[in-house]
């Protein structure tokens, strides 16, 4: 289940809540003064954005690349 962020249209107050999509839709109908913000889930800070550049991760990728034979599709992070 995702975490949703909502902003009060008048006061600009923000809130977050964790629920299913159907629960969010019900909440939205009951709270017309609030606007639910669209967004993407944050799975791991840095992982989705490519900011995680640890040496151990690159080392693991190098090992996989060496053992994979002819496949050169694995790219190391810089």
PASEBA-1860 file (N, C-alpha, C; in nm, 3 decimals):
! residues 78
1> XXXXXXXX> 0.083/-0.118/0.000/0.000/0.000/0.000/0.088/0.125/0.000 ~ 0.050/0.222/-0.079/0.130/0.345/-0.086/0.098/0.446/0.023 ~ 0.188/0.539/0.038/0.167/0.653/0.127/0.124/0.770/0.039 ~ 0.016/0.834/0.077/-0.036/0.949/0.002/-0.010/1.077/0.078 ~ 0.008/1.184/0.003/0.024/1.317/0.062/-0.094/1.402/0.017 ~ -0.156/1.472/0.110/-0.268/1.559/0.078/-0.241/1.698/0.131 ~ -0.290/1.798/0.056/-0.273/1.937/0.094/-0.411/2.002/0.103 ~ -0.433/2.073/0.213/-0.558/2.146/0.229/-0.555/2.264/0.132
9> XXXXXXXX> -0.658/2.274/0.048/-0.663/2.376/-0.056/-0.664/2.518/-0.001 ~ -0.722/2.536/0.117/-0.735/2.671/0.174/-0.617/2.707/0.264 ~ -0.582/2.617/0.358/-0.480/2.649/0.458/-0.340/2.605/0.417 ~ -0.329/2.524/0.312/-0.201/2.468/0.264/-0.137/2.371/0.364 ~ -0.215/2.329/0.465/-0.167/2.229/0.560/-0.145/2.098/0.485 ~ -0.040/2.025/0.523/-0.009/1.898/0.457/-0.027/1.782/0.554 ~ -0.067/1.667/0.500/-0.078/1.545/0.579/-0.041/1.426/0.492 ~ 0.001/1.320/0.555/0.032/1.196/0.484/-0.046/1.083/0.546
17> XXXXXXXX> -0.087/0.987/0.463/-0.155/0.870/0.515/-0.123/0.748/0.429 ~ -0.129/0.632/0.492/-0.092/0.505/0.432/-0.220/0.424/0.417 ~ -0.260/0.393/0.293/-0.382/0.317/0.272/-0.386/0.263/0.129 ~ -0.489/0.182/0.102/-0.507/0.128/-0.033/-0.563/0.236/-0.125 ~ -0.563/0.211/-0.254/-0.617/0.307/-0.349/-0.765/0.331/-0.325 ~ -0.840/0.224/-0.300/-0.985/0.240/-0.277/-1.012/0.320/-0.149 ~ -0.931/0.300/-0.045/-0.946/0.379/0.078/-0.913/0.526/0.053 ~ -0.811/0.550/-0.030/-0.774/0.688/-0.063/-0.888/0.755/-0.140
25> XXXXXXXX> -0.950/0.683/-0.234/-1.060/0.740/-0.310/-1.179/0.774/-0.220 ~ -1.206/0.689/-0.123/-1.314/0.717/-0.026/-1.278/0.840/0.059 ~ -1.153/0.847/0.104/-1.108/0.960/0.185/-1.122/1.089/0.105 ~ -1.085/1.083/-0.023/-1.092/1.201/-0.110/-1.237/1.251/-0.123 ~ -1.332/1.160/-0.135/-1.474/1.198/-0.146/-1.524/1.262/-0.017 ~ -1.477/1.213/0.097/-1.520/1.264/0.227/-1.451/1.395/0.265 ~ -1.341/1.428/0.197/-1.261/1.546/0.230/-1.239/1.633/0.107 ~ -1.345/1.699/0.058/-1.331/1.778/-0.066/-1.241/1.901/-0.052
33> XXXXXXXX> -1.211/1.942/0.070/-1.124/2.059/0.090/-0.977/2.023/0.077 ~ -0.949/1.894/0.061/-0.811/1.846/0.051/-0.786/1.796/-0.091 ~ -0.662/1.811/-0.135/-0.621/1.764/-0.266/-0.509/1.661/-0.248 ~ -0.532/1.540/-0.298/-0.431/1.435/-0.288/-0.329/1.457/-0.398 ~ -0.202/1.460/-0.360/-0.093/1.484/-0.454/-0.048/1.354/-0.518 ~ -0.029/1.358/-0.648/0.022/1.240/-0.719/0.172/1.232/-0.698 ~ 0.223/1.113/-0.701/0.366/1.094/-0.686/0.403/0.949/-0.706 ~ 0.529/0.922/-0.696/0.577/0.785/-0.709/0.630/0.737/-0.575
41> XXXXXXXX> 0.618/0.610/-0.549/0.668/0.560/-0.421/0.820/0.566/-0.414 ~ 0.872/0.596/-0.298/1.015/0.597/-0.276/1.055/0.461/-0.223 ~ 1.119/0.381/-0.307/1.154/0.245/-0.269/1.279/0.240/-0.183 ~ 1.378/0.316/-0.221/1.503/0.321/-0.146/1.572/0.450/-0.185 ~ 1.604/0.531/-0.089/1.668/0.659/-0.118/1.796/0.637/-0.197 ~ 1.804/0.697/-0.313/1.923/0.686/-0.396/1.916/0.574/-0.496 ~ 1.848/0.466/-0.466/1.844/0.352/-0.557/1.775/0.387/-0.688 ~ 1.659/0.450/-0.680/1.585/0.482/-0.800/1.646/0.602/-0.874
49> XXXXXXXX> 1.714/0.688/-0.803/1.771/0.807/-0.866/1.914/0.783/-0.913 ~ 1.972/0.671/-0.877/2.109/0.642/-0.917/2.213/0.710/-0.831 ~ 2.173/0.762/-0.717/2.267/0.832/-0.630/2.349/0.739/-0.542 ~ 2.303/0.616/-0.529/2.374/0.520/-0.446/2.494/0.468/-0.525 ~ 2.614/0.503/-0.482/2.735/0.470/-0.559/2.837/0.398/-0.472 ~ 2.792/0.303/-0.395/2.885/0.237/-0.304/2.981/0.147/-0.381 ~ 3.103/0.136/-0.329/3.204/0.050/-0.390/3.163/-0.096/-0.384 ~ 3.095/-0.135/-0.277/3.055/-0.275/-0.265/2.953/-0.312/-0.374
57> XXXXXXXX> 2.863/-0.219/-0.409/2.766/-0.246/-0.515/2.837/-0.260/-0.649 ~ 2.929/-0.169/-0.679/3.003/-0.179/-0.804/3.087/-0.306/-0.808 ~ 3.143/-0.345/-0.696/3.220/-0.469/-0.689/3.133/-0.589/-0.721 ~ 3.013/-0.592/-0.666/2.919/-0.700/-0.694/2.883/-0.702/-0.842 ~ 2.858/-0.586/-0.902/2.825/-0.579/-1.044/2.941/-0.629/-1.130 ~ 3.065/-0.595/-1.091/3.181/-0.642/-1.166/3.191/-0.795/-1.162 ~ 3.166/-0.852/-1.044/3.170/-0.997/-1.028/3.062/-1.064/-1.115 ~ 2.944/-1.010/-1.114/2.835/-1.064/-1.196/2.871/-1.054/-1.343
65> XXXXXXXX> 2.926/-0.941/-1.383/2.963/-0.920/-1.523/3.069/-1.022/-1.567 ~ 3.171/-1.047/-1.483/3.276/-1.143/-1.516/3.220/-1.284/-1.531 ~ 3.128/-1.320/-1.441/3.073/-1.457/-1.440/2.961/-1.479/-1.542 ~ 2.912/-1.372/-1.603/2.798/-1.385/-1.693/2.838/-1.428/-1.833 ~ 2.966/-1.439/-1.860/3.009/-1.483/-1.992/3.007/-1.370/-2.093 ~ 2.937/-1.392/-2.204/2.937/-1.296/-2.314/2.845/-1.176/-2.291 ~ 2.759/-1.183/-2.195/2.664/-1.074/-2.172/2.735/-0.952/-2.115 ~ 2.727/-0.841/-2.182/2.788/-0.716/-2.136/2.681/-0.609/-2.112
73> XXXXXX> 2.564/-0.651/-2.072/2.454/-0.556/-2.053/2.459/-0.490/-1.916 ~ 2.541/-0.537/-1.825/2.548/-0.480/-1.691/2.636/-0.356/-1.694 ~ 2.581/-0.244/-1.647/2.656/-0.119/-1.646/2.686/-0.080/-1.502 ~ 2.809/-0.038/-1.479/2.850/0.005/-1.346/2.809/0.150/-1.324 ~ 2.780/0.182/-1.199/2.747/0.320/-1.165/2.873/0.401/-1.149 ~ 2.868/0.525/-1.189/2.987/0.612/-1.181/2.973/0.709/-1.070
END
